[in-house]
Amino acid sequence: MLNRIILIGRLTQDPELRYTPSGTPVANFTLAVDRPRPNQMGERETDFINIVVWQKLGELCAQYLRKGRLAAVEGRLQIRSYENREGQRVRVAEVVADNVRFLDRAGDRESGQSGPPPGGGTPWTDEPYSKGSGVDDPFADDSRRVDISEDDLPF
């Protein structure tokens, strides 16, 4: 059996960070994801998908992601149900993320945040954050010229 989802979209609001009674961090946010084709009226429709991120990755999302930022989320679909205050059964679909990649730099969206997170990782690389990964910023010296011959290019 397979339950895997990959989404790329923009946050509709800043992540909300909470802690369980046992002290486990959990962040929630909504990702706006455009549908690939326009509807019959020629307009692009957008899906708003609830995302849940646990533990250290949830804390990093709350610290570095802001409304409007572009993010890729990889995880699994979870359907849960609960009884609301009126006694009605409510079903909720959400993506429980196990990998979040920050796809634009904080300064690109004028969010006021910049710089790498503590621990050496960078929120804007393709490398996922993992504890002790030691991921460095691959663009730290991007003004340096790269010499590649035409024969070495795969296209």
Beta strands, then each sheet from edge to edge (+ up, - down):
strand 1: 5-11
strand 2: 16-19
strand 3: 25-34
strand 4: 46-54
strand 5: 70-83
strand 6: 89-102
sheet 1: 2+ 3- 1+ 5- 6+ 4+
end
